[in-house]
Amino acid sequence: MEENSLTYAIEISSWDWEKTPASVKQLVERMRQEKKESEQRLADLEAKYQELLEKINRTSKNSSSAPSTDPASAPKQQKKKKSGFGRGGQPGHKGQSRLLYEESECNSVIDHQPKVCKCCGEKLKGVDSNPYRHQIVEIPPINPIVVEHRLHQLECWHCGTLTRASLPADVPARGYGVRVVALVAVLSGLYRHSTRMVQSAMLSIFEIRMSLGTVNKLRFEASDAVESAVLEAKTYVQNAAVVGADETSFCQGNVDGCNAKNSQAWLWVAVTPLVTFFQITLTRCTDAAKNLLGENFSGILNSDRYSAYNWVDTQQRQLCWAHLKRELIKISERPGVSSNIGNTLIQQLEKLFALWYQVRDGTLSRDEFPQLVAPIRSSIISCLQEAADYEIGSQEKTPLAKTVRTCRQLLKVEPALWLFVTVADVEPTNNAAERAIRPAVIWRRTSFGSQTTAGSHFVLLMLTVVTTLKSQRRNVLEFMTQAISAKRQGQPTPSLLPQVPAPAVAVKNAA
């Protein structure tokens, strides 16, 4: 029975109510209270149902979950329509062929000349100045180069003391050369091999025997060799004009006693076009973000909306629209008003990116872009404000309440959504940082993280070195060899910073 009907039936008039027996009054009050409690329980159950429904329907499209975690029931990506063309290169496509080594790089060159004509059998004459080149690449048998140093011990004729010779200064005390140490580091850091896999590869491919403990010692030697270069890279990134940042969970054990609370470790990345820096911490707080970017960071930060970056002014931030799109899809999948709000915002987002693709492809000028974005921005702000104006309780957990809170949060950081419109080198998404952190995620999954602080330190150093060198198209093994050699000889470590090409030297009339 509705409350109004109940009131009408019993509270016909104030005089009747006053004459109503106390027992009836108590019954009515109890019924009112029970009805109110039932309505509250129903609202709580509805909110819980919507919360569980969101969890069940969570996919990579409406959350930060990886595509590999999508349930089987998740809608699959629409397949592209068949073009009607056959497989392979199409007419007009510039083909790709095998790259040949220069003649100076060949160990030998063998010329083959035909003897007679394939048509009539007569002898041939002339010289072919442009013969067809066919190269065979082979790897010679790999045998380690072993140099034995024998330290003799001789007796003094005067006092009888035994004296043993010492190793020369240029001979390392460790029993492995710089290229072996560099190779162990590359197998671990670039190809993400485990300790046993590195041990197996060194034996089966290079016939070099080493224990598991030796593999770790060589890794730590490699870490020491690139330490200063990585610190230099960190300074470079912190002073860059535009930096992309992201973070992901990482596992660090307590074998060395440095993680007694078994805290969750976090791997952070800061990305620039040519230099990338990684760090691993036992916290995901603001202090870790400041250590990554530098407390005096003055560049532009491209990141998601994680609160640890909120100390950076909104005028210096570009929030990731890819993350925002997933949030809007989640809102659009909620019932009622939330669905309308989410769909409206997604429509404006699609208009925005249609323009952005034209700018990226060169079909729309940068000067026209801000003018065309202005009405889209105004529509998005209006929609967010309309949603934020809904009255909700502080503890309310309904789908609409979640939508309203999200829209209010977006309004606070709204200026940080549009920096890419006016600054040429800023991207609207944080894809660069997410691509950079992907190898680290694979490393974490295959190795289950690290067991010590030193192990985590090796991971962050090698990730920094490998990612930076790959972005500059430099050889990782060559760099590691140079760094380890320099460390053993007490020389400066080679730099990870972009190499400035030497200025061209003018050559006077050579003729």
C-alpha positions in Angstrom: 0.0 0.0 0.0 1.3 3.4 -0.9 2.0 5.9 1.9 -0.6 8.4 0.7 -3.3 5.7 0.7 -2.3 4.6 4.1 -2.4 8.1 5.4 -5.8 8.7 3.8 -7.2 5.5 5.4 -6.1 6.2 8.9 -5.4 9.9 9.1 -8.8 11.0 7.8 -8.6 14.0 10.0 -6.4 15.3 12.8 -9.3 14.8 15.2 -9.6 11.1 14.3 -5.9 10.6 14.5 -5.8 12.1 17.9 -8.5 9.6 19.0 -6.7 6.7 17.4 -5.5 4.2 20.0 -1.8 4.2 20.8 -1.4 0.6 19.7 -2.6 1.5 16.2 -0.4 4.6 16.1 2.6 2.4 16.9 1.6 -0.1 14.2 1.3 2.7 11.6 4.7 4.2 12.6 6.3 0.7 12.4 4.8 0.1 9.0 6.1 3.5 7.8 9.6 2.7 9.1 9.5 -0.8 7.5 8.4 0.7 4.2 11.2 3.3 4.3 13.8 0.6 5.2 12.5 -1.6 2.4 12.8 1.2 -0.1 16.3 1.8 1.0 17.2 -1.9 0.8 15.7 -2.0 -2.7 17.8 1.1 -3.8 20.9 -0.5 -2.3 20.3 -3.7 -4.1 19.6 -1.9 -7.4 22.9 0.0 -7.0 24.7 -3.2 -6.2 23.2 -4.9 -9.2 24.3 -2.1 -11.5 27.8 -2.3 -9.9 28.0 -6.0 -10.5 26.6 -5.6 -14.0 29.4 -3.1 -14.8 32.0 -5.6 -13.6 30.5 -8.4 -15.7 30.4 -6.2 -18.8 33.9 -4.8 -18.2 36.1 -5.1 -21.3 39.0 -3.3 -22.9 36.6 -1.0 -24.6 35.1 0.5 -21.4 38.0 0.1 -18.9 41.8 -0.1 -18.7 41.7 -3.9 -18.8 43.9 -5.5 -21.4 42.2 -7.0 -24.5 43.5 -10.4 -23.5 41.2 -10.3 -20.4 38.0 -9.7 -22.4 35.4 -12.4 -21.7 34.3 -14.7 -24.4 30.9 -12.9 -24.4 32.5 -9.6 -25.2 31.6 -8.2 -28.7 34.4 -8.9 -31.1 35.9 -6.2 -33.3 34.1 -5.8 -36.6 36.0 -7.4 -39.4 37.0 -5.1 -42.2 35.1 -5.6 -45.4 37.0 -7.5 -48.1 38.4 -5.1 -50.7 38.0 -7.6 -53.5 41.8 -7.6 -54.2 44.0 -10.6 -54.0 46.7 -11.1 -51.4 50.1 -9.5 -51.7 51.3 -6.3 -53.2 48.9 -4.4 -55.5 49.6 -2.7 -58.8 51.6 0.5 -58.2 52.9 -0.7 -54.8 56.6 -0.2 -54.3 57.9 -3.7 -53.5 60.4 -4.6 -50.8 63.3 -6.9 -51.6 66.1 -8.5 -49.6 68.8 -6.1 -48.6 72.2 -7.1 -49.9 75.6 -6.6 -48.2 78.1 -4.3 -49.9 80.9 -5.9 -51.9 83.4 -4.7 -49.3 81.5 -6.7 -46.6 81.6 -9.9 -48.5 84.3 -12.5 -47.5 84.5 -13.7 -51.1 83.0 -12.9 -54.5 82.6 -15.7 -57.1 81.7 -14.8 -60.7 79.8 -17.2 -62.8 79.8 -16.6 -66.6 77.8 -18.5 -69.2 79.8 -20.4 -71.7 77.5 -20.8 -74.7 74.2 -19.2 -75.9 71.1 -21.0 -74.4 69.4 -20.6 -77.8 71.9 -21.6 -80.5 74.8 -22.9 -78.5 77.4 -20.5 -80.0 80.1 -18.9 -77.8 79.3 -15.7 -75.9 81.3 -12.4 -75.8 81.4 -9.1 -73.9 81.3 -8.1 -70.2 78.3 -7.8 -67.9 78.8 -4.6 -65.9 75.7 -5.2 -63.8 75.4 -8.9 -63.0 72.6 -10.4 -60.9 73.8 -10.7 -57.3 72.9 -13.7 -55.1 74.3 -13.8 -51.6 74.5 -16.6 -49.1 74.9 -15.6 -45.4 76.3 -18.1 -43.0 77.4 -18.1 -39.4 80.8 -19.6 -38.7 81.2 -22.1 -35.9 81.3 -20.2 -32.6 84.1 -21.0 -30.3 85.0 -19.0 -27.2 88.3 -17.2 -27.1 90.0 -18.4 -23.9 93.1 -16.6 -22.7 94.8 -18.1 -19.7 97.0 -16.0 -17.4 99.3 -18.0 -15.2 100.4 -16.3 -12.0 103.6 -18.0 -10.9 104.7 -18.1 -7.3 108.5 -18.0 -6.6 110.6 -18.2 -3.4 112.9 -15.5 -2.2 116.6 -16.8 -2.0 117.2 -14.4 0.9 114.3 -14.8 3.3 112.3 -17.7 1.8 109.1 -15.8 1.4 106.8 -16.9 -1.4 105.6 -14.2 -3.8 103.0 -14.7 -6.5 102.7 -12.5 -9.6 99.7 -10.2 -9.9 97.4 -9.7 -12.8 98.3 -6.8 -15.1 96.1 -3.7 -14.7 94.4 -4.2 -18.1 93.3 -7.8 -17.2 89.9 -8.0 -15.4 89.8 -9.9 -12.2 86.4 -11.4 -13.2 86.8 -14.4 -15.5 84.7 -13.1 -18.4 85.4 -10.5 -21.1 83.3 -7.4 -21.7 81.4 -8.9 -24.7 80.3 -11.9 -22.6 79.0 -9.5 -19.9 77.3 -7.4 -22.5 75.7 -10.4 -24.1 74.3 -11.7 -20.7 72.8 -8.2 -20.2 71.2 -8.1 -23.6 69.8 -11.6 -23.4 68.2 -10.6 -20.0 67.2 -7.1 -20.8 66.4 -7.0 -24.5 65.1 -10.6 -25.0 63.8 -11.0 -21.4 65.5 -14.4 -20.8 65.4 -15.9 -17.3 68.6 -16.7 -15.4 68.4 -20.4 -16.5 67.6 -19.5 -20.1 70.7 -17.2 -20.2 72.8 -20.0 -18.8 71.4 -22.4 -21.4 71.9 -20.0 -24.3 75.5 -19.2 -23.3 76.3 -22.9 -23.2 74.4 -24.2 -26.3 75.2 -21.3 -28.6 78.6 -20.0 -27.5 79.9 -23.0 -25.5 80.5 -20.8 -22.5 79.9 -22.5 -19.1 78.7 -20.4 -16.2 76.7 -21.0 -13.0 73.4 -19.3 -12.2 75.2 -17.1 -9.6 77.7 -16.0 -12.2 74.8 -14.9 -14.5 73.5 -12.7 -11.8 77.0 -11.3 -11.0 77.5 -10.4 -14.6 74.0 -8.7 -14.7 75.0 -6.6 -11.7 78.3 -5.6 -13.4 76.3 -4.5 -16.4 74.0 -2.5 -14.1 76.9 -0.6 -12.6 78.3 0.1 -16.1 75.2 1.9 -17.3 74.2 3.6 -14.0 75.6 7.0 -14.8 74.2 6.9 -18.4 70.7 6.2 -17.1 70.9 9.0 -14.5 71.9 11.4 -17.4 68.9 10.1 -19.4 66.6 10.8 -16.4 67.8 14.4 -16.3 67.3 14.8 -20.0 63.7 13.5 -19.7 62.9 15.8 -16.8 64.0 18.8 -18.8 62.1 17.8 -22.0 59.4 20.0 -23.5 56.8 17.2 -23.7 56.8 14.0 -21.6 54.4 11.1 -21.6 54.1 9.2 -18.3 52.4 6.0 -17.3 52.7 3.3 -14.6 51.8 -0.3 -14.1 52.1 -2.8 -11.2 55.2 -4.8 -10.7 56.2 -7.7 -8.4 59.2 -7.3 -6.0 59.9 -10.0 -3.5 61.6 -9.7 -0.1 64.6 -12.0 -0.4 66.9 -9.2 0.6 64.7 -7.9 3.4 63.9 -4.6 1.6 60.2 -5.2 1.2 59.2 -6.7 4.6 55.6 -5.5 4.2 55.3 -7.2 0.8 54.1 -4.0 -0.7 53.0 -3.8 -4.3 55.7 -2.4 -6.5 55.1 -0.1 -9.4 57.0 0.5 -12.6 56.8 4.0 -13.9 57.9 5.3 -17.4 58.6 8.8 -18.7 58.8 9.0 -22.5 60.2 11.5 -24.9 60.7 10.8 -28.7 64.3 9.7 -28.3 64.9 9.0 -24.6 62.8 7.0 -22.2 63.4 6.6 -18.4 62.0 3.8 -16.1 61.8 3.6 -12.4 60.5 1.0 -9.9 59.1 2.0 -6.5 57.1 0.4 -3.7 54.5 3.2 -3.9 52.2 4.8 -6.4 51.9 8.1 -4.6 52.7 11.7 -5.7 56.3 11.5 -4.4 57.0 8.7 -6.9 55.6 10.8 -9.7 57.7 13.8 -8.6 60.8 11.6 -8.5 60.0 10.5 -12.1 59.4 13.9 -13.6 61.3 16.1 -11.2 59.8 18.4 -8.6 60.5 21.4 -10.8 59.0 19.9 -13.9 58.2 22.7 -16.3 57.3 20.8 -19.5 54.0 19.4 -20.8 52.8 16.1 -19.2 50.8 13.7 -21.3 49.1 11.2 -19.0 45.9 9.7 -17.8 43.8 11.2 -15.0 45.6 9.3 -12.2 45.7 11.6 -9.1 49.5 11.2 -8.5 50.0 13.7 -11.4 47.6 16.3 -10.1 50.5 18.4 -8.7 51.3 19.4 -12.3 49.3 22.5 -13.3 46.4 21.8 -15.7 47.9 24.3 -18.1 50.9 21.9 -18.5 48.9 18.7 -18.9 47.3 16.9 -21.8 45.0 14.2 -20.6 44.6 11.0 -22.6 41.5 11.0 -24.7 41.7 7.2 -25.2 41.3 6.7 -21.5 38.5 9.2 -21.5 36.7 7.4 -24.4 36.6 4.2 -22.4 35.2 6.1 -19.4 32.5 7.6 -21.7 31.6 4.2 -23.1 31.2 2.9 -19.5 28.8 5.8 -18.8 26.8 5.2 -22.0 26.2 1.6 -20.9 24.5 2.6 -17.7 20.7 2.9 -17.7 18.6 6.1 -17.8 20.1 9.6 -17.9 23.7 8.2 -17.8 23.2 6.6 -21.2 22.1 9.8 -22.8 25.0 11.7 -21.3 27.5 9.1 -22.4 26.2 8.9 -25.9 26.2 12.7 -26.3 29.8 13.0 -25.2 30.9 10.1 -27.4 29.3 11.8 -30.4 31.3 15.0 -29.7 34.5 12.9 -29.2 34.0 11.3 -32.6 33.7 14.7 -34.2 36.8 15.9 -32.5 38.9 13.0 -33.7 37.6 13.2 -37.2 39.1 16.6 -37.3 42.3 15.4 -35.6 42.8 12.7 -38.2 42.6 15.4 -40.9 45.2 17.5 -39.1 47.5 14.4 -38.7 47.1 13.5 -42.4 47.8 17.1 -43.6 44.3 17.7 -45.0 43.4 20.3 -42.4 45.7 23.1 -41.3 46.7 23.8 -37.8 45.3 27.4 -38.0 41.8 26.1 -38.9 41.8 23.3 -36.3 41.2 25.4 -33.1 38.3 27.3 -34.8 36.6 24.0 -35.7 37.2 22.5 -32.2 35.7 25.5 -30.4 32.0 24.5 -30.8 32.8 20.8 -29.9 34.5 22.0 -26.7 31.5 24.2 -25.9 29.1 21.2 -26.4 31.2 18.9 -24.2 31.4 21.5 -21.4 27.7 22.1 -21.5 27.0 18.3 -21.4 29.4 17.9 -18.5 27.9 20.8 -16.6 24.3 19.6 -17.1 25.3 16.2 -15.6 27.2 17.8 -12.8 24.2 19.9 -11.8 22.2 16.8 -10.7 21.6 16.6 -7.0 23.0 13.4 -5.5 23.8 12.2 -1.9 27.4 12.2 -0.7 27.2 8.4 -0.2 24.9 7.6 -3.1 26.1 4.7 -5.3 23.5 4.7 -8.0 24.7 4.6 -11.7 23.6 8.3 -12.1 25.6 9.2 -9.0 28.7 7.7 -10.4 28.1 9.5 -13.7 27.6 12.8 -11.9 30.9 12.4 -9.9 32.8 11.5 -13.0 31.5 14.6 -14.9 32.3 16.8 -11.9 35.9 15.5 -11.9 36.2 16.1 -15.6 35.1 19.7 -15.3 37.9 20.3 -12.8 40.5 19.2 -15.3 38.7 20.3 -18.5 41.5 22.7 -19.6 43.9 19.8 -19.7 41.9 18.1 -22.4 42.7 20.6 -25.2 46.4 21.3 -25.2 47.0 19.2 -28.3 44.7 21.6 -30.2 47.1 24.5 -29.9 50.5 22.9 -29.3 51.9 21.0 -32.4 54.1 18.5 -30.6 51.4 17.3 -28.2 49.4 14.1 -28.9 45.8 13.7 -27.7 46.5 10.2 -26.4 49.1 8.7 -24.1 49.8 5.8 -26.5 53.6 6.5 -26.6 54.0 5.8 -22.9 51.7 2.7 -23.1 53.7 1.3 -26.0 56.9 1.9 -24.1 55.7 0.1 -21.0 54.3 -2.9 -22.9 57.7 -4.8 -23.0 57.9 -4.3 -19.2 54.5 -5.9 -18.8 55.6 -8.9 -20.8 58.8 -9.1 -18.7 56.7 -9.0 -15.6 54.4 -11.8 -16.8 57.2 -14.1 -17.9 59.5 -13.6 -14.9 57.0 -12.8 -12.2 58.9 -9.6 -11.4 62.0 -9.6 -9.3 63.0 -10.9 -5.9 65.3 -8.2 -4.7 65.8 -4.4 -4.9 69.0 -5.1 -7.0 66.9 -7.2 -9.4 64.4 -4.4 -9.8 67.2 -1.9 -10.3 68.6 -4.1 -13.1 65.2 -4.2 -14.7 64.7 -0.4 -14.7 68.2 0.2 -16.0 68.0 -2.3 -18.9 64.5 -1.1 -19.8 65.8 2.4 -20.0 68.8 1.5 -22.1 67.0 -0.9 -24.5 64.0 1.4 -25.1 66.1 4.5 -25.5 68.6 2.9 -27.9 65.8 1.3 -30.0 64.1 4.7 -30.4 67.4 6.0 -31.7 68.1 2.9 -33.8 71.4 2.2 -32.0 72.8 -1.2 -31.4 72.2 -2.4 -27.8 75.0 -5.0 -27.7 77.5 -2.5 -29.0 76.5 0.1 -26.4 76.6 -2.4 -23.6 80.1 -3.6 -24.7 81.4 0.0 -24.8 79.8 0.8 -21.4 81.3 -2.2 -19.6 84.7 -1.7 -21.2 84.7 2.0 -20.1 83.7 1.0 -16.6 86.5 -1.5 -16.3 89.0 1.0 -17.6 87.8 3.8 -15.4 86.7 5.9 -18.5 83.5 7.9 -18.9 80.4 5.9 -19.7 79.0 6.4 -23.3 75.9 8.5 -23.4 72.3 7.5 -24.0 71.4 10.9 -25.2 70.7 11.5 -28.9 73.9 11.7 -30.9 74.4 14.9 -32.7 75.8 14.3 -36.2 79.1 15.9 -36.8 78.9 19.0 -39.1 79.7 18.4 -42.7 83.2 19.6 -43.7 83.3 21.5 -46.9 85.7 20.0 -49.5 87.3 22.2 -52.0 87.8 21.3 -55.6 88.8 17.7 -55.5 89.1 17.3 -59.1 
